[in-house]
């Protein structure tokens, strides 16, 4: 009879452990879902902010909105500068560091100011 009681006690303890593990696993799943939903929302917010910024930049360039904030003007100028640099690199030309003139990639000297490239 003692063996049967011991086996039943072990079974009960095993079931308690199983129930606790099941509960913890459920909590982990719920937390993982929450974290994934939070990441999705943050990603959506970031994309929306980027779209808003892009739209504002377009409106600034078209003079459809007046910007008095110096920092915003500087951002718009930074975007212009970056776009220019991208265009320069995509063109395959060499640009003079002195006068910023585009020169063929085979040029040794700037066609505008004569500076060595």
C-alpha positions in Angstrom: 0.0 0.0 0.0 2.9 2.4 0.7 4.2 2.1 -2.8 0.8 2.9 -4.2 0.6 6.0 -1.9 4.1 7.1 -2.9 3.2 6.7 -6.6 0.0 8.7 -6.2 1.9 11.4 -4.4 4.6 11.5 -7.2 1.8 11.7 -9.8 0.1 14.6 -7.9 3.4 16.5 -7.6 4.2 15.9 -11.3 0.7 17.2 -12.2 1.3 20.3 -10.1 4.6 20.9 -11.8 3.0 20.4 -15.2 0.2 22.9 -14.3 2.8 25.5 -13.2 4.9 25.0 -16.3 1.7 25.3 -18.5 0.8 28.5 -16.7 4.3 29.9 -17.2 4.4 28.9 -20.8 1.1 30.8 -21.3 2.5 33.8 -19.7 5.6 33.7 -21.9 3.4 33.4 -25.0 1.2 36.3 -23.9 4.3 38.5 -23.2 5.8 37.5 -26.6 2.6 38.6 -28.3 2.6 41.9 -26.4 6.2 42.6 -27.4 5.5 41.7 -31.0 2.4 44.0 -31.1 4.4 46.8 -29.4 7.2 46.4 -32.1 4.6 46.5 -34.9 3.0 49.7 -33.5 6.4 51.4 -33.0 7.4 50.4 -36.6 4.1 51.9 -37.8 4.7 55.1 -35.9 8.2 55.4 -37.3 7.0 54.9 -40.9 4.2 57.4 -40.4 6.6 60.0 -39.0 8.9 59.4 -42.0 6.0 59.9 -44.4 5.0 63.1 -42.5 8.5 64.4 -42.7 8.8 63.6 -46.4 5.4 65.3 -47.1 6.5 68.4 -45.1 9.8 68.5 -47.1 7.9 68.4 -50.4 5.6 71.3 -49.2 8.6 73.3 -48.1 10.3 72.8 -51.5 7.1 73.9 -53.3 6.8 76.9 -51.0 3.4 75.8 -49.9 4.3 76.2 -46.3 6.4 78.8 -44.6 9.0 77.6 -42.2 10.1 79.9 -39.4 11.8 77.1 -37.4 15.6 77.3 -38.0 16.0 73.6 -37.1 13.4 72.5 -39.7 15.1 74.7 -42.3 18.5 73.1 -41.5 16.9 69.6 -41.9 15.5 70.6 -45.3 19.0 71.9 -46.3 20.6 68.7 -45.1 18.2 66.7 -47.2 19.0 68.9 -50.2 22.7 68.3 -49.6 22.3 64.5 -49.2 20.2 64.3 -52.4 22.9 66.2 -54.2 25.7 63.9 -53.0 23.6 60.8 -53.9 23.0 62.3 -57.4 26.7 63.0 -57.8 27.7 59.4 -56.8 25.0 57.9 -59.0 26.2 59.9 -62.0 29.7 58.4 -62.0 31.3 61.7 -62.4 34.1 63.1 -60.3 33.3 66.4 -58.6 35.9 69.0 -57.9 36.4 69.6 -54.2 37.1 73.3 -54.9 34.3 74.3 -57.1 32.0 71.3 -57.1 32.0 71.0 -60.9 31.1 67.6 -62.4 34.0 66.2 -64.5 34.2 62.9 -66.4 35.5 60.0 -64.4 38.6 59.9 -66.6 39.5 63.6 -66.0 42.8 64.4 -64.1 42.0 68.1 -63.7 38.8 70.1 -63.2 37.4 71.5 -66.4 36.2 74.6 -64.6 38.9 75.7 -62.2 41.9 73.5 -63.2 42.4 72.0 -59.8 43.8 68.5 -59.8 41.2 65.8 -59.2 
